[in-house]
Amino acid sequence: MRLSELSGKEIVDIKRAERLGVLGQTDLEIDEKGQITALIIPSVKWFGLRKNGNEVRVPWSHIRKIGADMIIIDIAENESFNE
């Protein structure tokens, strides 16, 4: 799958049933081999304004499914990826 095919997909946490963002609004963490290791999603409020400086870092291993419209992630309830 190409990066351009991922752009615009909504990122949804399956356990919390919560929309975290859209992939076009996130950063990717890429290792020295060019592999994506994590999605970094900014915390946003209404109208795209930043709520605070926090970000959510979602390791690539927590992505469960990439569909036509969204990316489903699974973060354990006791885990926190806020930076």
HTML snippet that shows the backbone in 3Dmol.js (N, CA, C, O; Angstrom):
<script src="https://3Dmol.org/build/3Dmol-min.js"></script>
<div id="view" style="width:600px;height:400px;position:relative"></div>
<script>
const pdb = `
ATOM      1  N   MET A   1       0.848  -1.171   0.000  1.00  0.00           N
ATOM      2  CA  MET A   1       0.000   0.000   0.000  1.00  0.00           C
ATOM      3  C   MET A   1       0.898   1.240   0.000  1.00  0.00           C
ATOM      4  O   MET A   1       1.913   1.289   0.695  1.00  0.00           O
ATOM      5  N   ARG A   2       0.512   2.216  -0.775  1.00  0.00           N
ATOM      6  CA  ARG A   2       1.263   3.468  -0.861  1.00  0.00           C
ATOM      7  C   ARG A   2       0.773   4.459   0.184  1.00  0.00           C
ATOM      8  O   ARG A   2      -0.371   4.400   0.634  1.00  0.00           O
ATOM      9  N   LEU A   3       1.656   5.364   0.557  1.00  0.00           N
ATOM     10  CA  LEU A   3       1.303   6.388   1.536  1.00  0.00           C
ATOM     11  C   LEU A   3       0.131   7.233   1.047  1.00  0.00           C
ATOM     12  O   LEU A   3      -0.725   7.622   1.842  1.00  0.00           O
ATOM     13  N   SER A   4       0.084   7.518  -0.247  1.00  0.00           N
ATOM     14  CA  SER A   4      -1.014   8.317  -0.796  1.00  0.00           C
ATOM     15  C   SER A   4      -2.365   7.624  -0.624  1.00  0.00           C
ATOM     16  O   SER A   4      -3.393   8.296  -0.550  1.00  0.00           O
ATOM     17  N   GLU A   5      -2.380   6.287  -0.559  1.00  0.00           N
ATOM     18  CA  GLU A   5      -3.620   5.547  -0.350  1.00  0.00           C
ATOM     19  C   GLU A   5      -4.093   5.635   1.096  1.00  0.00           C
ATOM     20  O   GLU A   5      -5.280   5.450   1.367  1.00  0.00           O
ATOM     21  N   LEU A   6      -3.183   5.915   2.029  1.00  0.00           N
ATOM     22  CA  LEU A   6      -3.541   6.051   3.436  1.00  0.00           C
ATOM     23  C   LEU A   6      -4.102   7.428   3.764  1.00  0.00           C
ATOM     24  O   LEU A   6      -4.880   7.579   4.705  1.00  0.00           O
ATOM     25  N   SER A   7      -3.710   8.420   2.994  1.00  0.00           N
ATOM     26  CA  SER A   7      -4.100   9.798   3.269  1.00  0.00           C
ATOM     27  C   SER A   7      -5.615   9.968   3.258  1.00  0.00           C
ATOM     28  O   SER A   7      -6.303   9.458   2.374  1.00  0.00           O
ATOM     29  N   GLY A   8      -6.122  10.691   4.251  1.00  0.00           N
ATOM     30  CA  GLY A   8      -7.546  10.986   4.333  1.00  0.00           C
ATOM     31  C   GLY A   8      -8.363   9.964   5.096  1.00  0.00           C
ATOM     32  O   GLY A   8      -9.557  10.169   5.309  1.00  0.00           O
ATOM     33  N   LYS A   9      -7.749   8.868   5.512  1.00  0.00           N
ATOM     34  CA  LYS A   9      -8.495   7.856   6.260  1.00  0.00           C
ATOM     35  C   LYS A   9      -8.630   8.280   7.725  1.00  0.00           C
ATOM     36  O   LYS A   9      -7.693   8.815   8.316  1.00  0.00           O
ATOM     37  N   GLU A  10      -9.803   8.034   8.295  1.00  0.00           N
ATOM     38  CA  GLU A  10     -10.028   8.325   9.704  1.00  0.00           C
ATOM     39  C   GLU A  10      -9.345   7.273  10.550  1.00  0.00           C
ATOM     40  O   GLU A  10      -9.297   6.101  10.175  1.00  0.00           O
ATOM     41  N   ILE A  11      -8.814   7.688  11.694  1.00  0.00           N
ATOM     42  CA  ILE A  11      -8.183   6.773  12.633  1.00  0.00           C
ATOM     43  C   ILE A  11      -9.137   6.595  13.801  1.00  0.00           C
ATOM     44  O   ILE A  11      -9.490   7.563  14.474  1.00  0.00           O
ATOM     45  N   VAL A  12      -9.560   5.346  14.046  1.00  0.00           N
ATOM     46  CA  VAL A  12     -10.568   5.050  15.054  1.00  0.00           C
ATOM     47  C   VAL A  12     -10.017   4.024  16.039  1.00  0.00           C
ATOM     48  O   VAL A  12      -9.474   2.994  15.639  1.00  0.00           O
ATOM     49  N   ASP A  13     -10.163   4.318  17.330  1.00  0.00           N
ATOM     50  CA  ASP A  13      -9.779   3.386  18.389  1.00  0.00           C
ATOM     51  C   ASP A  13     -10.969   2.470  18.648  1.00  0.00           C
ATOM     52  O   ASP A  13     -12.030   2.930  19.072  1.00  0.00           O
ATOM     53  N   ILE A  14     -10.797   1.187  18.397  1.00  0.00           N
ATOM     54  CA  ILE A  14     -11.897   0.230  18.490  1.00  0.00           C
ATOM     55  C   ILE A  14     -12.388   0.027  19.933  1.00  0.00           C
ATOM     56  O   ILE A  14     -13.586  -0.165  20.145  1.00  0.00           O
ATOM     57  N   LYS A  15     -11.498   0.065  20.915  1.00  0.00           N
ATOM     58  CA  LYS A  15     -11.905  -0.165  22.311  1.00  0.00           C
ATOM     59  C   LYS A  15     -12.671   1.009  22.878  1.00  0.00           C
ATOM     60  O   LYS A  15     -13.648   0.821  23.603  1.00  0.00           O
ATOM     61  N   ARG A  16     -12.243   2.214  22.559  1.00  0.00           N
ATOM     62  CA  ARG A  16     -12.898   3.411  23.096  1.00  0.00           C
ATOM     63  C   ARG A  16     -14.004   3.936  22.181  1.00  0.00           C
ATOM     64  O   ARG A  16     -14.736   4.853  22.551  1.00  0.00           O
ATOM     65  N   ALA A  17     -14.124   3.349  20.980  1.00  0.00           N
ATOM     66  CA  ALA A  17     -15.094   3.811  19.979  1.00  0.00           C
ATOM     67  C   ALA A  17     -14.939   5.314  19.787  1.00  0.00           C
ATOM     68  O   ALA A  17     -15.904   6.075  19.863  1.00  0.00           O
ATOM     69  N   GLU A  18     -13.692   5.720  19.536  1.00  0.00           N
ATOM     70  CA  GLU A  18     -13.364   7.136  19.497  1.00  0.00           C
ATOM     71  C   GLU A  18     -12.572   7.456  18.233  1.00  0.00           C
ATOM     72  O   GLU A  18     -11.652   6.729  17.856  1.00  0.00           O
ATOM     73  N   ARG A  19     -12.945   8.547  17.593  1.00  0.00           N
ATOM     74  CA  ARG A  19     -12.224   9.029  16.421  1.00  0.00           C
ATOM     75  C   ARG A  19     -11.029   9.831  16.904  1.00  0.00           C
ATOM     76  O   ARG A  19     -11.190  10.790  17.659  1.00  0.00           O
ATOM     77  N   LEU A  20      -9.817   9.445  16.472  1.00  0.00           N
ATOM     78  CA  LEU A  20      -8.609  10.125  16.932  1.00  0.00           C
ATOM     79  C   LEU A  20      -8.120  11.184  15.963  1.00  0.00           C
ATOM     80  O   LEU A  20      -7.412  12.107  16.365  1.00  0.00           O
ATOM     81  N   GLY A  21      -8.481  11.070  14.707  1.00  0.00           N
ATOM     82  CA  GLY A  21      -8.020  12.037  13.722  1.00  0.00           C
ATOM     83  C   GLY A  21      -8.091  11.476  12.320  1.00  0.00           C
ATOM     84  O   GLY A  21      -8.630  10.393  12.089  1.00  0.00           O
ATOM     85  N   VAL A  22      -7.543  12.227  11.399  1.00  0.00           N
ATOM     86  CA  VAL A  22      -7.489  11.835   9.993  1.00  0.00           C
ATOM     87  C   VAL A  22      -6.027  11.743   9.606  1.00  0.00           C
ATOM     88  O   VAL A  22      -5.224  12.579  10.020  1.00  0.00           O
ATOM     89  N   LEU A  23      -5.674  10.750   8.827  1.00  0.00           N
ATOM     90  CA  LEU A  23      -4.267  10.508   8.545  1.00  0.00           C
ATOM     91  C   LEU A  23      -3.578  11.680   7.875  1.00  0.00           C
ATOM     92  O   LEU A  23      -2.371  11.837   8.061  1.00  0.00           O
ATOM     93  N   GLY A  24      -4.243  12.486   7.131  1.00  0.00           N
ATOM     94  CA  GLY A  24      -3.617  13.662   6.535  1.00  0.00           C
ATOM     95  C   GLY A  24      -3.199  14.695   7.566  1.00  0.00           C
ATOM     96  O   GLY A  24      -2.393  15.578   7.271  1.00  0.00           O
ATOM     97  N   GLN A  25      -3.748  14.592   8.789  1.00  0.00           N
ATOM     98  CA  GLN A  25      -3.454  15.542   9.862  1.00  0.00           C
ATOM     99  C   GLN A  25      -2.478  14.966  10.879  1.00  0.00           C
ATOM    100  O   GLN A  25      -2.278  15.557  11.940  1.00  0.00           O
ATOM    101  N   THR A  26      -1.871  13.832  10.580  1.00  0.00           N
ATOM    102  CA  THR A  26      -0.960  13.194  11.519  1.00  0.00           C
ATOM    103  C   THR A  26       0.450  13.184  10.959  1.00  0.00           C
ATOM    104  O   THR A  26       0.669  13.425   9.772  1.00  0.00           O
ATOM    105  N   ASP A  27       1.394  12.903  11.830  1.00  0.00           N
ATOM    106  CA  ASP A  27       2.777  12.697  11.420  1.00  0.00           C
ATOM    107  C   ASP A  27       3.066  11.211  11.479  1.00  0.00           C
ATOM    108  O   ASP A  27       2.416  10.465  12.212  1.00  0.00           O
ATOM    109  N   LEU A  28       4.034  10.798  10.710  1.00  0.00           N
ATOM    110  CA  LEU A  28       4.470   9.411  10.732  1.00  0.00           C
ATOM    111  C   LEU A  28       5.860   9.354  11.337  1.00  0.00           C
ATOM    112  O   LEU A  28       6.698  10.214  11.063  1.00  0.00           O
ATOM    113  N   GLU A  29       6.105   8.350  12.156  1.00  0.00           N
ATOM    114  CA  GLU A  29       7.439   8.095  12.682  1.00  0.00           C
ATOM    115  C   GLU A  29       8.023   6.981  11.820  1.00  0.00           C
ATOM    116  O   GLU A  29       7.468   5.884  11.752  1.00  0.00           O
ATOM    117  N   ILE A  30       9.137   7.266  11.167  1.00  0.00           N
ATOM    118  CA  ILE A  30       9.728   6.321  10.215  1.00  0.00           C
ATOM    119  C   ILE A  30      11.137   5.987  10.673  1.00  0.00           C
ATOM    120  O   ILE A  30      11.904   6.878  11.039  1.00  0.00           O
ATOM    121  N   ASP A  31      11.481   4.690  10.654  1.00  0.00           N
ATOM    122  CA  ASP A  31      12.826   4.295  11.072  1.00  0.00           C
ATOM    123  C   ASP A  31      13.818   4.464   9.925  1.00  0.00           C
ATOM    124  O   ASP A  31      13.453   4.894   8.831  1.00  0.00           O
ATOM    125  N   GLU A  32      15.075   4.122  10.190  1.00  0.00           N
ATOM    126  CA  GLU A  32      16.136   4.316   9.210  1.00  0.00           C
ATOM    127  C   GLU A  32      15.996   3.407   7.985  1.00  0.00           C
ATOM    128  O   GLU A  32      16.635   3.658   6.963  1.00  0.00           O
ATOM    129  N   LYS A  33      15.177   2.365   8.069  1.00  0.00           N
ATOM    130  CA  LYS A  33      14.937   1.470   6.935  1.00  0.00           C
ATOM    131  C   LYS A  33      13.770   1.937   6.069  1.00  0.00           C
ATOM    132  O   LYS A  33      13.495   1.349   5.022  1.00  0.00           O
ATOM    133  N   GLY A  34      13.082   3.000   6.510  1.00  0.00           N
ATOM    134  CA  GLY A  34      11.938   3.512   5.768  1.00  0.00           C
ATOM    135  C   GLY A  34      10.616   2.888   6.163  1.00  0.00           C
ATOM    136  O   GLY A  34       9.606   3.097   5.491  1.00  0.00           O
ATOM    137  N   GLN A  35      10.609   2.120   7.250  1.00  0.00           N
ATOM    138  CA  GLN A  35       9.384   1.488   7.735  1.00  0.00           C
ATOM    139  C   GLN A  35       8.658   2.434   8.688  1.00  0.00           C
ATOM    140  O   GLN A  35       9.292   3.107   9.500  1.00  0.00           O
ATOM    141  N   ILE A  36       7.340   2.485   8.590  1.00  0.00           N
ATOM    142  CA  ILE A  36       6.546   3.291   9.513  1.00  0.00           C
ATOM    143  C   ILE A  36       6.517   2.565  10.853  1.00  0.00           C
ATOM    144  O   ILE A  36       6.138   1.396  10.918  1.00  0.00           O
ATOM    145  N   THR A  37       6.916   3.252  11.921  1.00  0.00           N
ATOM    146  CA  THR A  37       6.906   2.639  13.253  1.00  0.00           C
ATOM    147  C   THR A  37       5.753   3.137  14.111  1.00  0.00           C
ATOM    148  O   THR A  37       5.328   2.440  15.032  1.00  0.00           O
ATOM    149  N   ALA A  38       5.237   4.337  13.822  1.00  0.00           N
ATOM    150  CA  ALA A  38       4.144   4.876  14.631  1.00  0.00           C
ATOM    151  C   ALA A  38       3.437   6.011  13.899  1.00  0.00           C
ATOM    152  O   ALA A  38       4.002   6.654  13.014  1.00  0.00           O
ATOM    153  N   LEU A  39       2.190   6.238  14.289  1.00  0.00           N
ATOM    154  CA  LEU A  39       1.425   7.412  13.865  1.00  0.00           C
ATOM    155  C   LEU A  39       1.443   8.378  15.042  1.00  0.00           C
ATOM    156  O   LEU A  39       1.252   7.959  16.184  1.00  0.00           O
ATOM    157  N   ILE A  40       1.666   9.646  14.787  1.00  0.00           N
ATOM    158  CA  ILE A  40       1.632  10.658  15.839  1.00  0.00           C
ATOM    159  C   ILE A  40       0.473  11.588  15.518  1.00  0.00           C
ATOM    160  O   ILE A  40       0.491  12.315  14.525  1.00  0.00           O
ATOM    161  N   ILE A  41      -0.533  11.546  16.379  1.00  0.00           N
ATOM    162  CA  ILE A  41      -1.787  12.243  16.130  1.00  0.00           C
ATOM    163  C   ILE A  41      -1.885  13.425  17.085  1.00  0.00           C
ATOM    164  O   ILE A  41      -1.870  13.228  18.300  1.00  0.00           O
ATOM    165  N   PRO A  42      -1.986  14.654  16.565  1.00  0.00           N
ATOM    166  CA  PRO A  42      -2.123  15.809  17.462  1.00  0.00           C
ATOM    167  C   PRO A  42      -3.492  15.822  18.122  1.00  0.00           C
ATOM    168  O   PRO A  42      -4.481  15.404  17.521  1.00  0.00           O
ATOM    169  N   SER A  43      -3.548  16.303  19.362  1.00  0.00           N
ATOM    170  CA  SER A  43      -4.827  16.499  20.044  1.00  0.00           C
ATOM    171  C   SER A  43      -5.453  17.758  19.476  1.00  0.00           C
ATOM    172  O   SER A  43      -4.828  18.818  19.479  1.00  0.00           O
ATOM    173  N   VAL A  44      -6.684  17.652  18.986  1.00  0.00           N
ATOM    174  CA  VAL A  44      -7.349  18.810  18.397  1.00  0.00           C
ATOM    175  C   VAL A  44      -8.687  19.048  19.070  1.00  0.00           C
ATOM    176  O   VAL A  44      -9.263  18.156  19.692  1.00  0.00           O
ATOM    177  N   LYS A  45      -9.156  20.255  18.930  1.00  0.00           N
ATOM    178  CA  LYS A  45     -10.441  20.651  19.480  1.00  0.00           C
ATOM    179  C   LYS A  45     -11.330  21.034  18.295  1.00  0.00           C
ATOM    180  O   LYS A  45     -11.044  20.641  17.165  1.00  0.00           O
ATOM    181  N   TRP A  46     -12.357  21.762  18.525  1.00  0.00           N
ATOM    182  CA  TRP A  46     -13.261  22.203  17.458  1.00  0.00           C
ATOM    183  C   TRP A  46     -12.521  23.018  16.412  1.00  0.00           C
ATOM    184  O   TRP A  46     -11.609  23.774  16.746  1.00  0.00           O
ATOM    185  N   PHE A  47     -12.895  22.877  15.177  1.00  0.00           N
ATOM    186  CA  PHE A  47     -12.388  23.641  14.046  1.00  0.00           C
ATOM    187  C   PHE A  47     -10.893  23.459  13.832  1.00  0.00           C
ATOM    188  O   PHE A  47     -10.239  24.316  13.238  1.00  0.00           O
ATOM    189  N   GLY A  48     -10.347  22.338  14.318  1.00  0.00           N
ATOM    190  CA  GLY A  48      -8.946  22.039  14.093  1.00  0.00           C
ATOM    191  C   GLY A  48      -7.969  22.808  14.962  1.00  0.00           C
ATOM    192  O   GLY A  48      -6.760  22.722  14.745  1.00  0.00           O
ATOM    193  N   LEU A  49      -8.457  23.556  15.940  1.00  0.00           N
ATOM    194  CA  LEU A  49      -7.562  24.294  16.827  1.00  0.00           C
ATOM    195  C   LEU A  49      -6.993  23.353  17.884  1.00  0.00           C
ATOM    196  O   LEU A  49      -7.690  22.454  18.356  1.00  0.00           O
ATOM    197  N   ARG A  50      -5.758  23.552  18.247  1.00  0.00           N
ATOM    198  CA  ARG A  50      -5.128  22.677  19.237  1.00  0.00           C
ATOM    199  C   ARG A  50      -5.750  22.855  20.610  1.00  0.00           C
ATOM    200  O   ARG A  50      -5.904  23.975  21.097  1.00  0.00           O
ATOM    201  N   LYS A  51      -6.102  21.748  21.219  1.00  0.00           N
ATOM    202  CA  LYS A  51      -6.626  21.765  22.579  1.00  0.00           C
ATOM    203  C   LYS A  51      -5.485  22.013  23.557  1.00  0.00           C
ATOM    204  O   LYS A  51      -5.608  22.827  24.473  1.00  0.00           O
ATOM    205  N   ASN A  52      -4.397  21.321  23.363  1.00  0.00           N
ATOM    206  CA  ASN A  52      -3.201  21.488  24.174  1.00  0.00           C
ATOM    207  C   ASN A  52      -2.030  20.911  23.385  1.00  0.00           C
ATOM    208  O   ASN A  52      -2.220  20.484  22.246  1.00  0.00           O
ATOM    209  N   GLY A  53      -0.856  20.885  23.939  1.00  0.00           N
ATOM    210  CA  GLY A  53       0.319  20.431  23.217  1.00  0.00           C
ATOM    211  C   GLY A  53       0.486  18.930  23.169  1.00  0.00           C
ATOM    212  O   GLY A  53       1.492  18.444  22.651  1.00  0.00           O
ATOM    213  N   ASN A  54      -0.467  18.177  23.694  1.00  0.00           N
ATOM    214  CA  ASN A  54      -0.337  16.730  23.744  1.00  0.00           C
ATOM    215  C   ASN A  54      -0.524  16.092  22.383  1.00  0.00           C
ATOM    216  O   ASN A  54      -1.233  16.609  21.520  1.00  0.00           O
ATOM    217  N   GLU A  55       0.126  14.962  22.215  1.00  0.00           N
ATOM    218  CA  GLU A  55      -0.030  14.163  21.015  1.00  0.00           C
ATOM    219  C   GLU A  55      -0.251  12.723  21.451  1.00  0.00           C
ATOM    220  O   GLU A  55       0.127  12.328  22.554  1.00  0.00           O
ATOM    221  N   VAL A  56      -0.862  11.954  20.578  1.00  0.00           N
ATOM    222  CA  VAL A  56      -1.035  10.536  20.832  1.00  0.00           C
ATOM    223  C   VAL A  56      -0.122   9.800  19.865  1.00  0.00           C
ATOM    224  O   VAL A  56      -0.213   9.988  18.651  1.00  0.00           O
ATOM    225  N   ARG A  57       0.760   8.958  20.403  1.00  0.00           N
ATOM    226  CA  ARG A  57       1.665   8.156  19.587  1.00  0.00           C
ATOM    227  C   ARG A  57       1.124   6.738  19.552  1.00  0.00           C
ATOM    228  O   ARG A  57       1.028   6.070  20.582  1.00  0.00           O
ATOM    229  N   VAL A  58       0.768   6.281  18.344  1.00  0.00           N
ATOM    230  CA  VAL A  58       0.204   4.944  18.174  1.00  0.00           C
ATOM    231  C   VAL A  58       1.214   4.082  17.429  1.00  0.00           C
ATOM    232  O   VAL A  58       1.452   4.305  16.242  1.00  0.00           O
ATOM    233  N   PRO A  59       1.814   3.101  18.102  1.00  0.00           N
ATOM    234  CA  PRO A  59       2.746   2.207  17.410  1.00  0.00           C
ATOM    235  C   PRO A  59       2.053   1.455  16.270  1.00  0.00           C
ATOM    236  O   PRO A  59       0.879   1.097  16.371  1.00  0.00           O
ATOM    237  N   TRP A  60       2.780   1.229  15.213  1.00  0.00           N
ATOM    238  CA  TRP A  60       2.243   0.547  14.028  1.00  0.00           C
ATOM    239  C   TRP A  60       1.685  -0.823  14.395  1.00  0.00           C
ATOM    240  O   TRP A  60       0.738  -1.288  13.761  1.00  0.00           O
ATOM    241  N   SER A  61       2.249  -1.473  15.397  1.00  0.00           N
ATOM    242  CA  SER A  61       1.786  -2.810  15.801  1.00  0.00           C
ATOM    243  C   SER A  61       0.365  -2.795  16.359  1.00  0.00           C
ATOM    244  O   SER A  61      -0.262  -3.849  16.468  1.00  0.00           O
ATOM    245  N   HIS A  62      -0.154  -1.620  16.713  1.00  0.00           N
ATOM    246  CA  HIS A  62      -1.512  -1.519  17.253  1.00  0.00           C
ATOM    247  C   HIS A  62      -2.562  -1.288  16.172  1.00  0.00           C
ATOM    248  O   HIS A  62      -3.752  -1.204  16.474  1.00  0.00           O
ATOM    249  N   ILE A  63      -2.139  -1.186  14.930  1.00  0.00           N
ATOM    250  CA  ILE A  63      -3.096  -1.061  13.830  1.00  0.00           C
ATOM    251  C   ILE A  63      -3.639  -2.445  13.519  1.00  0.00           C
ATOM    252  O   ILE A  63      -2.876  -3.368  13.233  1.00  0.00           O
ATOM    253  N   ARG A  64      -4.959  -2.588  13.575  1.00  0.00           N
ATOM    254  CA  ARG A  64      -5.595  -3.885  13.351  1.00  0.00           C
ATOM    255  C   ARG A  64      -6.117  -4.051  11.936  1.00  0.00           C
ATOM    256  O   ARG A  64      -6.066  -5.152  11.388  1.00  0.00           O
ATOM    257  N   LYS A  65      -6.618  -2.983  11.334  1.00  0.00           N
ATOM    258  CA  LYS A  65      -7.218  -3.102  10.007  1.00  0.00           C
ATOM    259  C   LYS A  65      -7.161  -1.762   9.298  1.00  0.00           C
ATOM    260  O   LYS A  65      -7.442  -0.725   9.898  1.00  0.00           O
ATOM    261  N   ILE A  66      -6.801  -1.780   8.033  1.00  0.00           N
ATOM    262  CA  ILE A  66      -6.846  -0.587   7.196  1.00  0.00           C
ATOM    263  C   ILE A  66      -7.906  -0.851   6.140  1.00  0.00           C
ATOM    264  O   ILE A  66      -7.737  -1.698   5.263  1.00  0.00           O
ATOM    265  N   GLY A  67      -9.005  -0.105   6.241  1.00  0.00           N
ATOM    266  CA  GLY A  67     -10.108  -0.280   5.317  1.00  0.00           C
ATOM    267  C   GLY A  67     -10.144   0.814   4.273  1.00  0.00           C
ATOM    268  O   GLY A  67      -9.204   1.600   4.152  1.00  0.00           O
ATOM    269  N   ALA A  68     -11.228   0.864   3.520  1.00  0.00           N
ATOM    270  CA  ALA A  68     -11.377   1.848   2.451  1.00  0.00           C
ATOM    271  C   ALA A  68     -11.484   3.268   3.001  1.00  0.00           C
ATOM    272  O   ALA A  68     -11.008   4.213   2.370  1.00  0.00           O
ATOM    273  N   ASP A  69     -12.109   3.429   4.180  1.00  0.00           N
ATOM    274  CA  ASP A  69     -12.354   4.757   4.734  1.00  0.00           C
ATOM    275  C   ASP A  69     -11.662   5.035   6.055  1.00  0.00           C
ATOM    276  O   ASP A  69     -11.507   6.194   6.438  1.00  0.00           O
ATOM    277  N   MET A  70     -11.243   3.989   6.758  1.00  0.00           N
ATOM    278  CA  MET A  70     -10.673   4.223   8.080  1.00  0.00           C
ATOM    279  C   MET A  70      -9.597   3.212   8.443  1.00  0.00           C
ATOM    280  O   MET A  70      -9.455   2.155   7.828  1.00  0.00           O
ATOM    281  N   ILE A  71      -8.846   3.589   9.475  1.00  0.00           N
ATOM    282  CA  ILE A  71      -7.817   2.738  10.054  1.00  0.00           C
ATOM    283  C   ILE A  71      -8.269   2.414  11.467  1.00  0.00           C
ATOM    284  O   ILE A  71      -8.490   3.318  12.272  1.00  0.00           O
ATOM    285  N   ILE A  72      -8.407   1.132  11.775  1.00  0.00           N
ATOM    286  CA  ILE A  72      -8.857   0.693  13.090  1.00  0.00           C
ATOM    287  C   ILE A  72      -7.624   0.361  13.927  1.00  0.00           C
ATOM    288  O   ILE A  72      -6.782  -0.439  13.518  1.00  0.00           O
ATOM    289  N   ILE A  73      -7.527   0.982  15.098  1.00  0.00           N
ATOM    290  CA  ILE A  73      -6.421   0.691  16.000  1.00  0.00           C
ATOM    291  C   ILE A  73      -6.969   0.082  17.277  1.00  0.00           C
ATOM    292  O   ILE A  73      -8.136   0.272  17.620  1.00  0.00           O
ATOM    293  N   ASP A  74      -6.120  -0.647  17.974  1.00  0.00           N
ATOM    294  CA  ASP A  74      -6.509  -1.317  19.205  1.00  0.00           C
ATOM    295  C   ASP A  74      -5.464  -1.008  20.266  1.00  0.00           C
ATOM    296  O   ASP A  74      -4.375  -1.582  20.264  1.00  0.00           O
ATOM    297  N   ILE A  75      -5.802  -0.100  21.169  1.00  0.00           N
ATOM    298  CA  ILE A  75      -4.915   0.269  22.266  1.00  0.00           C
ATOM    299  C   ILE A  75      -5.526  -0.285  23.542  1.00  0.00           C
ATOM    300  O   ILE A  75      -6.685  -0.013  23.853  1.00  0.00           O
ATOM    301  N   ALA A  76      -4.750  -1.058  24.275  1.00  0.00           N
ATOM    302  CA  ALA A  76      -5.249  -1.613  25.536  1.00  0.00           C
ATOM    303  C   ALA A  76      -5.641  -0.473  26.471  1.00  0.00           C
ATOM    304  O   ALA A  76      -4.997   0.576  26.489  1.00  0.00           O
ATOM    305  N   GLU A  77      -6.693  -0.686  27.238  1.00  0.00           N
ATOM    306  CA  GLU A  77      -7.222   0.379  28.094  1.00  0.00           C
ATOM    307  C   GLU A  77      -6.236   0.844  29.146  1.00  0.00           C
ATOM    308  O   GLU A  77      -6.308   1.991  29.588  1.00  0.00           O
ATOM    309  N   ASN A  78      -5.312  -0.018  29.562  1.00  0.00           N
ATOM    310  CA  ASN A  78      -4.346   0.369  30.577  1.00  0.00           C
ATOM    311  C   ASN A  78      -3.095   0.991  29.978  1.00  0.00           C
ATOM    312  O   ASN A  78      -2.200   1.402  30.716  1.00  0.00           O
ATOM    313  N   GLU A  79      -3.013   1.070  28.641  1.00  0.00           N
ATOM    314  CA  GLU A  79      -1.869   1.678  27.981  1.00  0.00           C
ATOM    315  C   GLU A  79      -2.189   3.112  27.612  1.00  0.00           C
ATOM    316  O   GLU A  79      -3.328   3.445  27.286  1.00  0.00           O
ATOM    317  N   SER A  80      -1.181   3.951  27.666  1.00  0.00           N
ATOM    318  CA  SER A  80      -1.317   5.332  27.259  1.00  0.00           C
ATOM    319  C   SER A  80      -0.134   5.689  26.380  1.00  0.00           C
ATOM    320  O   SER A  80       1.011   5.413  26.737  1.00  0.00           O
ATOM    321  N   PHE A  81      -0.398   6.297  25.243  1.00  0.00           N
ATOM    322  CA  PHE A  81       0.664   6.661  24.331  1.00  0.00           C
ATOM    323  C   PHE A  81       0.809   8.163  24.228  1.00  0.00           C
ATOM    324  O   PHE A  81       1.434   8.650  23.286  1.00  0.00           O
ATOM    325  N   ASN A  82       0.252   8.915  25.164  1.00  0.00           N
ATOM    326  CA  ASN A  82       0.379  10.374  25.141  1.00  0.00           C
ATOM    327  C   ASN A  82       1.824  10.754  25.410  1.00  0.00           C
ATOM    328  O   ASN A  82       2.479  10.181  26.281  1.00  0.00           O
ATOM    329  N   GLU A  83       2.314  11.731  24.650  1.00  0.00           N
ATOM    330  CA  GLU A  83       3.673  12.218  24.838  1.00  0.00           C
ATOM    331  C   GLU A  83       3.635  13.531  25.561  1.00  0.00           C
ATOM    332  O   GLU A  83       4.682  14.122  25.824  1.00  0.00           O
TER     333      GLU A  83
END
`;
const viewer = $3Dmol.createViewer("view");
viewer.addModel(pdb, "pdb");
viewer.setStyle({}, {cartoon: {color: "spectrum"}});
viewer.zoomTo();
viewer.render();
</script>
